[in-house]
Amino acid sequence: KYPVQQPDVFSGLRSHVATLHGMIEHGSAFGVTEQELRTADRNVTIWVYTADKNLGPFVDTGMLDADRSRFLKMPNGIQTPVIEPVPRAQLGIPDDAFVLCCVSRAIPDKGWSETIAAVERARELSGRDIRLVLVGNGPVYDEYLRRGVPAFVHLVGFSENSAGHYAGADMGIMLTRFRSESFPLTIVDCLFAGKPYIATDVGDIRNMLTSPDGVAGEVIELQDWQVPVETAAEAIARFVTDVACYEAAKARVPRIVGRFRIDHVASLYVDLFRRAPEQAMEAVAEEARVA
């Protein structure tokens, strides 16, 4: 949070770019007050946000309508990872199985339970051997270790090679209902691995996966913040049984992944600092649209 009682450390800057994080929108631990927001706003030249929902506090206080021109939507970016696919044999998965991979924190709101249920149902619908690789640690992972999981589920735990696990799979998946979800970088890892993604429509996920000619996977609407398991299962089964559908989604991945390269995103930020604020806003917005 902005140190309201501290001296103004930004007054001498020509351009101060502030980026928004989804956590300010929810909960007493991270929620921002109007006083804190207005104090920070006094010397901010441009507010950068990754998901439309990040603007919630500004909408609530009327600050967005007062000067919308100072808000710019930009993607996050990561260093292009070195892809080292995790062999399926290492996890005991046959080569002819259709593999889904979820890399996330193992907390209830990331939808591991719903994903297992959806995959189980998709196996029934398709008659195919569909496997689910769950990568990440947390209370849900600990619970699954204690009680066990179905044979088609492969628990990995924490791994620094998330892109490698995605590369060893056919698709990524995350049926999240995490309300503070804005721009999950796990999806970017999957795209860099060259694989399409199935996700719920939270934060900016739909925009992340959308190319000019369609979605690089599937985006599923939540129902009152609950995952529609049957809808997710039908989507999974469709990709498993319809090769053309799967290949079309996979072909869209190269068309969108470039927008998440760290060099591209860094160049957008450099423009914000180098140019006059008005010129920078116009140039960066245009580059973000083209990418």
C-alpha positions in Angstrom: 0.0 0.0 0.0 1.1 3.6 -0.6 2.7 5.1 2.5 0.2 7.9 3.0 2.2 9.5 5.9 5.6 9.4 4.0 7.2 12.4 2.2 6.3 12.7 -1.5 9.1 10.8 -3.2 7.6 11.2 -6.7 7.3 14.9 -7.1 10.6 15.3 -9.0 9.9 12.6 -11.6 9.0 13.6 -15.1 6.9 10.5 -15.7 5.6 8.2 -13.0 4.0 5.0 -14.3 2.0 2.9 -11.8 0.9 -0.6 -12.4 -2.2 -2.2 -10.8 -2.4 -5.6 -9.2 -5.7 -7.5 -8.8 -5.2 -8.0 -5.1 -6.2 -4.4 -4.4 -9.8 -5.3 -5.4 -10.6 -7.8 -2.7 -10.3 -8.4 1.0 -9.4 -6.4 4.0 -5.7 -7.5 3.8 -5.1 -6.0 0.4 -8.0 -3.8 -0.4 -7.1 -0.2 -1.0 -8.9 2.8 0.6 -10.0 5.9 -1.4 -7.6 8.0 0.6 -4.6 5.8 -0.3 -5.7 5.7 -4.0 -6.1 9.5 -4.2 -2.8 10.1 -2.5 -1.0 7.8 -4.9 -2.8 9.4 -7.8 -1.6 12.9 -7.2 1.8 12.3 -9.0 0.9 9.3 -11.2 1.3 10.2 -14.9 -0.1 6.9 -16.3 -1.9 4.0 -14.6 -1.2 0.7 -16.3 -3.5 -2.3 -15.8 -3.6 -5.8 -17.2 -7.3 -6.7 -16.7 -10.4 -4.6 -16.9 -11.4 -5.7 -13.4 -8.3 -4.0 -12.0 -10.1 -0.7 -12.5 -12.8 -1.5 -10.0 -11.5 0.8 -7.2 -11.2 3.7 -9.6 -14.8 3.1 -10.8 -16.1 3.0 -7.3 -14.4 6.3 -6.4 -15.3 8.1 -9.6 -11.6 8.6 -10.5 -11.8 6.6 -13.8 -14.6 8.8 -15.2 -12.7 11.9 -14.1 -9.7 11.2 -16.4 -10.0 8.0 -18.3 -7.1 9.1 -20.6 -4.5 8.3 -17.9 -5.3 4.6 -17.9 -3.6 2.2 -20.3 -4.1 -1.5 -20.7 -1.0 -3.5 -21.3 0.0 -7.2 -21.1 2.4 -8.8 -18.7 5.5 -10.5 -20.2 8.1 -13.1 -19.2 11.5 -14.2 -20.5 11.0 -16.8 -23.2 11.7 -20.0 -21.4 14.0 -22.8 -22.5 11.6 -25.6 -23.2 12.6 -28.9 -21.8 9.6 -31.2 -22.2 9.0 -33.6 -19.3 8.8 -37.1 -20.8 5.5 -38.8 -20.3 7.2 -42.0 -19.3 8.6 -40.2 -16.3 5.1 -39.8 -15.0 3.9 -43.2 -16.1 1.7 -41.9 -18.9 1.3 -43.8 -22.1 2.2 -42.1 -25.4 -1.3 -42.5 -26.9 -3.1 -40.7 -23.9 -4.5 -37.2 -24.3 -2.8 -35.2 -21.5 -4.0 -32.1 -19.8 -1.7 -30.1 -17.5 -2.6 -27.7 -14.8 0.2 -25.6 -13.1 -1.1 -23.5 -10.2 -1.1 -23.0 -6.5 -3.0 -26.0 -5.0 -5.8 -24.0 -3.3 -9.5 -24.7 -3.7 -10.2 -21.6 -5.8 -7.8 -22.8 -8.5 -10.3 -25.5 -9.3 -8.3 -28.7 -9.0 -11.3 -30.7 -7.7 -13.5 -29.4 -10.5 -10.8 -30.2 -13.1 -10.6 -33.8 -11.9 -14.3 -34.2 -12.1 -14.4 -32.6 -15.6 -11.7 -35.0 -16.8 -13.4 -38.0 -15.3 -16.6 -37.0 -17.1 -14.7 -36.3 -20.4 -13.2 -39.8 -20.2 -16.7 -41.2 -20.2 -17.9 -38.9 -23.0 -15.0 -39.6 -25.3 -14.1 -43.2 -24.4 -10.4 -42.1 -24.5 -7.6 -42.3 -22.1 -7.3 -38.7 -20.8 -4.7 -38.0 -18.2 -4.4 -35.0 -15.9 -1.1 -33.7 -14.6 -1.4 -31.4 -11.5 1.7 -29.3 -10.8 2.0 -27.1 -7.7 1.9 -27.3 -4.0 -0.5 -26.1 -1.3 -3.3 -27.5 1.0 -5.1 -29.3 -1.8 -2.0 -31.0 -3.0 -1.3 -32.1 0.6 -4.9 -33.4 1.0 -4.6 -35.4 -2.3 -1.4 -37.0 -1.1 -3.1 -38.1 2.1 -6.3 -39.5 0.6 -5.2 -40.4 -2.9 -6.5 -39.5 -6.4 -7.9 -41.4 -9.4 -5.4 -43.3 -11.5 -5.7 -40.9 -14.4 -4.5 -38.0 -12.1 -0.7 -37.5 -11.8 0.5 -35.4 -8.8 3.8 -33.6 -9.4 4.0 -31.1 -6.6 6.1 -28.0 -7.0 8.2 -27.7 -10.1 10.4 -24.9 -11.6 9.8 -26.4 -15.0 6.2 -25.5 -15.6 6.8 -24.9 -19.3 8.3 -28.3 -19.6 5.3 -30.0 -18.1 3.0 -28.1 -20.5 5.3 -29.1 -23.4 4.8 -32.8 -22.4 1.0 -32.4 -22.5 -1.5 -31.8 -25.2 -3.2 -28.8 -23.6 -3.1 -26.7 -20.5 -6.1 -26.3 -18.2 -7.1 -24.2 -15.2 -10.7 -24.0 -14.1 -10.1 -21.2 -11.7 -12.7 -19.4 -9.7 -10.1 -17.3 -7.9 -11.7 -13.8 -7.6 -8.4 -11.9 -7.7 -7.3 -13.6 -10.9 -6.1 -11.0 -13.3 -3.4 -12.2 -15.7 -2.2 -15.7 -14.8 1.3 -16.2 -16.1 0.9 -19.9 -16.0 -1.1 -19.5 -19.2 1.8 -17.7 -20.8 4.1 -20.6 -19.9 1.7 -22.9 -21.7 1.6 -20.8 -24.8 5.4 -20.5 -24.9 5.4 -24.3 -24.8 3.2 -24.2 -28.0 0.1 -25.7 -26.4 -3.5 -24.4 -26.4 -5.4 -23.8 -23.1 -8.8 -24.5 -21.5 -9.7 -22.0 -18.8 -12.6 -20.2 -17.1 -13.5 -16.6 -18.0 -11.8 -14.8 -15.0 -9.7 -11.7 -15.1 -8.2 -11.1 -18.6 -8.0 -14.8 -19.5 -10.4 -14.5 -22.5 -8.3 -11.7 -24.0 -5.1 -13.6 -23.3 -6.2 -16.6 -25.3 -8.0 -14.7 -28.2 -6.4 -14.3 -31.6 -7.8 -12.4 -34.5 -9.4 -15.6 -35.8 -10.5 -17.3 -32.6 -9.5 -18.7 -29.2 -6.3 -20.7 -28.7 -8.3 -23.3 -26.7 -11.6 -22.7 -24.8 -12.8 -20.1 -22.4 -15.7 -21.3 -20.1 -18.1 -19.0 -18.4 -18.5 -19.5 -14.6 -22.0 -19.9 -13.2 -22.4 -17.7 -10.1 -18.6 -18.2 -9.5 -18.9 -21.9 -9.8 -17.3 -24.1 -12.4 -19.8 -25.8 -14.8 -18.1 -29.2 -14.7 -20.3 -30.7 -17.5 -19.5 -27.8 -19.8 -15.8 -28.2 -19.1 -16.0 -31.9 -19.7 -17.7 -31.4 -23.1 -15.0 -29.0 -24.1 -12.3 -31.4 -23.2 -14.0 -34.3 -25.0 -14.4 -32.2 -28.1 -10.7 -31.5 -28.3 -9.8 -35.1 -27.6 -12.1 -36.5 -30.3 -12.0 -33.8 -33.0 -8.5 -33.6 -34.3 -9.3 -30.6 -36.6 -10.7 -28.6 -33.6 -7.6 -29.3 -31.6 -5.2 -28.5 -34.4 -7.0 -25.2 -35.1 -6.7 -24.2 -31.5 -3.0 -25.1 -31.5 -2.4 -23.2 -34.7 -3.6 -20.0 -33.0 -0.9 -20.2 -30.2 2.0 -18.7 -32.3 -0.3 -15.8 -33.3 -0.7 -14.6 -29.8 2.4 -15.7 -27.8 4.6 -12.9 -29.1 2.6 -10.3 -27.2 3.8 -11.8 -23.9 7.6 -11.7 -24.7 9.4 -9.7 -22.1 11.3 -7.7 -24.7 8.1 -6.6 -26.3 6.4 -5.6 -23.0 9.6 -3.9 -21.8 9.7 -1.8 -25.0 6.1 -0.7 -24.3 7.2 0.5 -20.9 10.3 2.2 -22.2 8.1 4.2 -24.6 6.0 5.4 -21.6 9.0 6.9 -19.9 10.8 8.2 -23.0 8.0 10.1 -24.7 5.7 12.8 -23.6 2.8 11.2 -21.8 0.2 11.9 -24.5 2.4 10.6 -27.3 3.4 7.5 -25.3 -0.2 6.6 -24.6 -1.1 6.7 -28.2 1.9 4.8 -29.4 1.8 2.1 -26.8 -1.9 1.5 -27.1 -1.4 1.0 -30.9 1.5 -1.4 -30.4 -0.5 -3.4 -27.8 -3.4 -3.7 -30.3 -1.2 -4.9 -33.1 0.8 -7.4 -31.1 
